[in-house]
Every structure is written in C-alpha cells, then in structure tokens.
Amino acid sequence: MQPKTIISKKNKEKNQNESINLSLAKNYKEVRNFTELLCKPLVTEDYVIQSMPDVSPTKWHLAHTTWFFETFVLSKVNPNYESPHPQYSYLFNSYYVQAGERHARPERGLLSRPTVEEVYRYRRYVDENMLKFLERAEEAQMEKVASVIEIGLHHEQQHQELIVTDIKHVFSVNPLRPAYLNSIKNNNSKPRYISEINWVEFPEGIYSIGHEGIGFAYDNECPRHREFVESFQLAPRLVTNREYMAFIENGAYERPELWLSDGWYAVEANRWKAPLYWEKKKGYWWNFTLSGMRELDPNEPVCHVSYYEADAYARWAGARLPTEAEWEIAASKLPIEGNFVDSGNYHPVVLDDEISDCALLQMFGDVWEWTLSPYTPYPGFKTLPGALGEYNGKFMANQMVLRGGSCATSKSHIRKTYRNFFTPSARWQFMGIRLAKDA
C-alpha cells in the first residue's frame, strides 16, 4: 500500500496537469474562434482572391493555420492520425522546407478547390482532434508539444492580422470599393488639435534588450543582451496625415535627394505619389479603409507607408527613425495599451489629448512603427530545432524591423520585445512613422 503522501503528490501533479491542459484548450478555442469571427463579414467570393503575391486568400490563411497544428502537433502525438486529404500538406505549407514540398505562394489565388466549405470542415476536423488530445494528454505528451501549441496560437494571431490587411488590399483593387464592415465606428469625427512635437530625451547608457525569459516569446526576441546606446530623443506621438501631406506638397516624391537609392528606384518604378490607399479627388485627399472610402482625417496617424517613405519623411523633417533598441528602451516602462484589433476600429485613431498624461503616446497599437534597424540576429541567437527553426531565423536578411503592433494586432499577441519585420518596400500592412533624433 502506498503512503498517503505519495498518493497525495500524484493527485496534485495530476490536477496541475489537467489545469494546464484546460487552460491551453481554452486559449486554443478562443484564438481559433476569433479567426473565424474576423471572417464573418465575408462572402464566399471574398475568400479566394489573391490581389498581389504578398497577399494570400483568406481561405488559404484558414487552412494554413490549421495545417500548422496538424503537422507539428497531431501527427507527432498520434501515429494513427490521418489528414482529411493527403494533398493538404502540399497546398497549405508556407515556407517550411523541412516539412515538405509546397505550392507556389503567388499561385494561391488560382485554387478554387478545396472549397471554402471544405476548408471549414478541415478546421472542424483538426479542432476536434486537438481538443480530444488536450482533454486526454498525459504530462509526458504535453511536455513534448505544449510549447509548439503555444507557438501555433501566436502564429494564428499573426495570420489573423494578415486576414485583416490582406482583405483590405483585396477590396481596394475592386472598383466598387466594398466595405469589410459598414458599422465600423469613426472615432475621428471630432476636430482635435494635435500639438507640436516636444521631444522626450533618454540618456546614454548600457541597456538590456530582448526577452527576459518570462512568458512566451519568439526565438528572434532572444537572448536578452546588453547594448550601449548614445543619448537620443524620441517624438512623443506618431506622425500625422497633416504632417505627411506637407511632405507631399513640398514635392518630396519628386526630390531624389531625400531618398535612399533603392527608395528612389521604388518611387519611380511604382509611381508612388502618396501612401498606399490615398487618392486625391477635386483637391481633397481620400483614403480607402475597411469601412470604404473616407475623406482623409488630417489628425490620424499616417499609415501604409514603406520604410523608404518613412526614412525620406524623417530626413525631410530634420530627424531620423529610431533604432529598435531605442524604441524598446522608450517602451520598457510603459503599459501595453492602445488601439488594437480588439477595439473593433480596424483603422488608426486620432490621438486623444484628454489621456495625454504620459510623456510617450501611441507606442502600442494603431500602426507598426518602422525602425532604423535591419532585421538581424541578436548576439547568441539560436534557431529552434527542426522545421520550426525556419519560422524567423532564415528571414534575417533584406528586412527592416518594426515595433509596437497595429490596429490589426491582438493585444494579447504583442510584447515590448516583439520584432516584426518586412521588406523596405512593403506598404500593405498598417505601417507608420515615429521620429527620433540624436540628443
């Protein structure tokens, strides 16, 4: 007969394991349900269009995030697991070379089959299997895949943001300019005065940068390390549409001296004259939003600008973009509050001076903020083993870092150490500008 203390310890461990499983199952259902909630305003035809190579059809996002759990969890924990279709692993892999062959990214919009209905059935099938596993999994099994499931949930949140930004681009190329949601509230109707920039100064010093090891983070946020940073100044708010219009009216898109060489090439090759989604009609600027065309609000943060445009604007304004270390130093003591996708605005909102009791505003949400930093590994960086090691590390070339999240990002997804990255010419994400200066 076992002593009571041993039985009690086993029961305690069992209860702890069940609690972890229930918590993970709850998070799993919440994230998966929110993905489908974002798709509620869509009709079948909306799911299948690919308006440019960087955009993926909504149907593909739904399937790819499902493929992730099937490939990296279910097939690992259940040797008898069978996918609903043997070709799904080919169609819905993205860039995981070690996971197998892939369908070409620019051709995702050519697939009429599987249908949207079949993709939703695929999600139901994988969800049922995942929840059964989470309900019954032993501690030893969970130790193998708990971290992978957590990565998968954050991975799905990334694709939730892409669903929003991709469908915006899809709708923007339609001459009918359909609205994703007609009921999106416009918080910007009240005229407001946006104050001049009063720079916030930070002293030089050796600062710790990167994830501390508490809670979830992607591998590219690690390891935490020290960097010496010269004293610098940071703008307390984002650059507004009004300020960017002055840049345009000053002939900036015709002045090569303001632009990096590759940036000037992009301006000429793409005939850029303004941020993406801006249109001038009868002397007034309008922009396309997820609630359709709106007259441009001069007080909103400017968004849908490339790194090249952000850099040129900063040069024109007599400033520069912050480095990612400077941005993280400035954000390190701030609460993560802002206009996220949870707010239901699906658009940057005007700064509310009534809540300006903090020196730095708009650091989180509204728009991803371009930094001066190329996307490179931190000292001592190591990729994850296997195919998941391809998640971030292999993109560490020819990309620039953005910080802070946007109005399409979930609040539960962002961190002060989060490193987003895109090519310098990208504009279809909610990307904006915060200025910095040498002190």
Residue pairs with C-beta under 8 A, 6 or more apart in sequence:
13 139
17 138
17 139
17 142
20 142
20 146
21 134
21 135
21 137
21 142
22 134
24 134
24 142
24 146
24 149
24 150
25 131
25 134
25 135
27 153
28 127
28 130
28 131
28 134
28 149
28 153
29 127
29 131
31 153
31 156
31 157
31 160
32 123
32 127
32 156
34 160
34 410
35 61
35 62
35 65
35 156
35 159
35 160
35 163
36 62
36 123
38 160
38 163
38 164
38 341
39 47
39 58
39 62
39 163
41 180
41 181
42 58
42 167
42 180
44 116
46 58
46 167
46 170
46 171
47 57
47 58
47 59
47 62
47 116
48 57
48 58
48 59
48 109
48 111
48 112
48 116
49 57
49 109
49 170
50 56
50 57
50 60
50 106
50 108
50 109
50 110
50 170
51 109
51 166
51 169
51 170
51 172
51 173
52 169
52 428
53 105
53 106
54 426
54 428
55 166
55 169
55 170
55 428
56 64
56 105
56 108
56 162
56 166
57 108
57 109
57 111
57 166
58 163
58 166
58 167
59 111
59 116
59 119
60 92
60 108
60 111
61 159
61 162
61 163
61 166
62 119
62 120
62 123
63 88
63 91
63 92
63 114
63 119
63 122
63 123
64 92
64 93
64 94
64 159
65 152
65 155
65 156
65 159
66 92
66 119
66 122
66 123
66 126
67 88
67 89
67 92
67 93
68 152
68 155
68 156
69 126
69 130
69 149
69 152
70 81
70 83
70 88
70 89
70 126
71 89
71 93
71 96
71 99
72 145
72 148
72 152
72 387
72 388
73 130
73 133
73 145
73 148
73 149
73 152
74 81
74 126
74 129
74 130
74 133
75 81
76 144
76 145
76 148
77 133
77 137
77 141
77 144
77 145
78 129
78 133
81 129
83 89
84 121
84 122
84 125
85 114
85 122
88 114
88 122
89 99
89 100
90 100
90 101
90 102
90 103
91 103
91 111
91 114
92 103
93 99
93 100
93 101
93 102
93 103
94 102
94 105
95 102
95 105
95 390
95 394
96 102
96 387
96 388
96 390
97 387
97 390
98 386
98 387
98 390
99 387
103 111
114 122
133 141
148 388
150 216
151 218
151 388
151 391
154 216
154 218
154 413
155 391
157 409
157 410
157 412
157 413
158 413
160 341
160 408
160 410
161 341
161 406
161 408
161 409
161 410
161 413
161 429
164 180
164 290
164 341
164 346
164 408
165 408
165 428
165 429
165 430
166 428
167 180
167 290
168 180
168 277
168 288
168 289
168 290
168 428
169 428
171 177
171 178
171 179
171 180
171 288
171 290
172 277
172 288
177 288
177 292
177 293
178 292
179 290
179 291
179 292
180 290
180 291
180 346
181 290
181 291
181 346
182 291
182 292
183 291
184 289
184 290
184 291
184 344
184 345
184 346
184 347
185 344
185 345
186 291
186 294
187 345
187 349
187 350
188 297
188 299
188 300
188 349
188 350
190 350
191 299
192 299
192 350
192 351
192 352
192 353
193 353
194 237
194 240
194 242
194 299
194 350
194 351
194 353
195 353
197 235
197 236
197 237
197 435
198 236
199 233
199 234
199 235
199 236
199 437
200 233
200 234
200 235
200 236
200 330
200 359
200 360
201 231
201 232
201 233
201 439
202 229
202 231
202 232
202 233
202 234
202 326
202 329
202 330
202 439
203 231
204 228
204 229
204 230
204 231
204 439
205 228
205 229
206 226
206 227
206 228
206 229
207 226
207 227
207 228
207 229
207 325
207 329
208 224
208 225
208 226
209 224
209 225
209 226
209 227
209 325
209 328
209 329
209 378
209 417
210 221
210 222
210 223
210 224
210 225
210 378
210 417
211 217
211 221
211 222
211 223
211 224
211 415
211 417
212 224
213 222
213 224
215 415
217 415
217 417
217 418
218 391
218 392
218 418
218 419
219 381
219 382
219 383
219 384
219 389
219 391
219 392
219 393
220 375
220 377
220 378
220 381
220 392
220 393
220 396
220 419
221 378
221 415
221 417
221 418
221 419
222 378
222 381
223 378
223 379
223 380
223 381
225 378
225 379
225 380
227 325
229 323
229 325
229 326
229 329
230 438
230 439
231 438
231 439
232 322
232 326
232 436
232 437
232 438
232 439
233 436
233 437
233 438
233 439
234 322
234 326
234 327
234 330
234 360
234 434
234 435
234 436
235 319
235 434
235 435
235 436
236 359
236 360
236 361
237 351
237 361
237 362
237 434
238 301
238 302
238 348
238 351
238 362
238 366
238 367
238 369
238 432
238 433
238 434
239 301
239 302
239 313
239 317
239 432
239 433
239 434
239 435
240 298
240 299
240 300
240 301
240 302
241 285
241 296
241 297
241 298
241 299
241 300
241 301
241 302
242 298
242 299
243 302
243 317
244 275
244 302
244 305
244 313
244 433
245 285
245 296
245 298
247 312
247 313
247 316
247 317
248 273
248 274
250 316
252 258
252 312
252 313
252 316
253 267
253 272
253 273
253 274
256 264
258 312
258 315
258 316
259 267
259 308
259 311
259 312
260 308
260 311
260 312
262 308
262 424
262 425
263 306
263 307
263 308
263 309
263 311
263 312
263 424
266 272
266 306
266 308
266 424
266 425
267 308
270 425
272 309
274 280
274 285
275 287
275 302
275 303
275 304
275 305
275 309
275 427
276 304
276 305
276 427
276 428
277 287
277 288
277 289
277 304
278 285
278 286
278 287
278 296
278 304
279 285
279 286
279 287
279 288
279 293
280 286
284 295
284 296
285 295
285 296
286 293
286 294
286 295
286 296
287 293
287 294
287 296
288 294
289 346
289 347
290 346
290 347
291 346
291 347
297 350
299 350
299 351
300 347
300 348
300 349
300 350
301 348
301 351
301 362
301 366
301 367
301 432
302 367
302 432
302 433
303 348
303 366
303 367
303 406
303 430
303 431
303 432
304 427
304 428
304 429
304 430
304 431
305 313
305 370
305 427
305 431
305 432
305 433
306 424
306 425
306 426
306 427
306 431
307 370
307 400
307 422
307 424
307 425
307 426
307 431
308 424
308 425
309 427
310 321
310 370
310 431
310 432
310 433
311 320
311 321
311 370
311 372
313 433
314 320
314 321
314 433
314 435
314 436
317 435
319 435
319 436
319 437
320 372
320 435
320 436
320 437
320 438
321 370
321 371
321 372
321 433
321 434
321 435
321 436
322 330
322 369
322 371
322 372
322 434
322 435
322 436
323 371
323 372
323 373
323 436
324 371
324 372
324 373
324 401
324 403
324 419
325 373
326 371
326 436
327 369
327 371
327 403
327 404
327 434
328 403
328 416
328 417
330 360
330 363
331 360
331 363
331 364
331 403
331 404
331 416
332 416
334 358
334 360
334 363
334 364
334 416
336 364
336 411
336 414
336 415
336 416
337 364
337 365
338 362
338 363
338 364
338 365
338 366
338 404
338 405
338 411
339 345
339 348
339 349
339 365
339 366
339 407
340 364
340 365
340 405
340 406
340 407
340 409
340 410
340 411
340 414
341 407
341 408
341 409
341 410
341 411
342 410
342 411
343 365
343 407
345 407
346 407
346 408
347 407
348 366
348 367
348 406
348 407
348 430
348 432
349 366
349 407
351 361
351 362
355 361
362 434
363 404
364 404
364 405
364 414
365 404
365 405
365 406
365 407
365 409
365 411
365 414
366 406
366 407
366 430
366 432
367 404
367 406
367 407
367 430
367 431
367 432
367 433
368 402
368 403
368 404
368 405
368 406
368 409
368 420
368 429
368 430
368 431
368 432
369 402
369 403
369 404
369 431
369 432
369 433
369 434
370 400
370 402
370 431
370 432
370 433
371 400
371 401
371 402
371 403
372 436
373 400
373 401
374 399
374 400
374 401
375 395
375 396
375 397
375 399
375 400
375 401
375 419
375 421
376 396
377 393
377 396
381 393
383 389
383 390
383 392
383 393
383 394
384 391
395 421
398 423
399 421
399 422
399 423
399 424
400 421
400 422
400 423
400 424
401 419
401 420
401 421
402 420
402 421
402 422
402 431
403 418
403 419
403 420
404 414
404 418
405 411
405 413
405 414
405 418
406 429
406 430
406 431
407 430
408 429
408 430
422 429
422 431
